[in-house]
């Protein structure tokens, strides 16, 4: 009987140890906003600012969801470039607390939602580099599609305003069944930084608003 008791005690101890390993330090609520920004900065500097890096520095900014909860971050690189970060609610040995939107700097194209429109960018060799349905790309005075290599917030000149990612369900197919609108609040409305339009927004709404092509993949090499 003692043998089985000892085995049972060892089994319970092992399970408790495993639970402790999996759960200690795993909640994002354990850290203040300032601590999250510090942790993201430290990880970003280690990952992106090596000796052979094309970047000379970086800044990190908080991004809030539609409930004014800190859920994302923005890494702005110097002299140019950016990536977004998802702050996961839990941290596990197989998934970190911070997930990158891309493993290197991104680019994006401003557009308006227009049902029936089909946009493509074709290079000199006839290769299609971008294609989009129900998009109307915003072009410069020469008719060329605009491509930005800075974040939606930097392009819009946002400095001291609170940055948001507003979740929405598109009512028009624009590539994703759910999306995020990079935005800042202006009075009772928000400024959609994808197309520059003022929008009326409520949490959980369906809309035909322009969304950012920002997706977070639950894969190890996207961990920050």
Secondary structure, 3 states (H helix, E strand, C coil): CHHHHHHHHHHHHHHHHHHHHHHCCCEHHHCCHHHHHHHHHHHHHHHHCCCCCCCCEEEEEEEECCCCCEEEEEEEEECCCEEEEEECCECECCECCEEECCCCCCCECCEEEEEEEEEEEECCCCCEEEEEEEEEECECCCCCECCECCCHHHHCCCCCCCEEEEEEEECCCCCCCCEEEEEEEECCEEEECCCCCEECCCCCCEECCCCECCCCCCCHHHEC
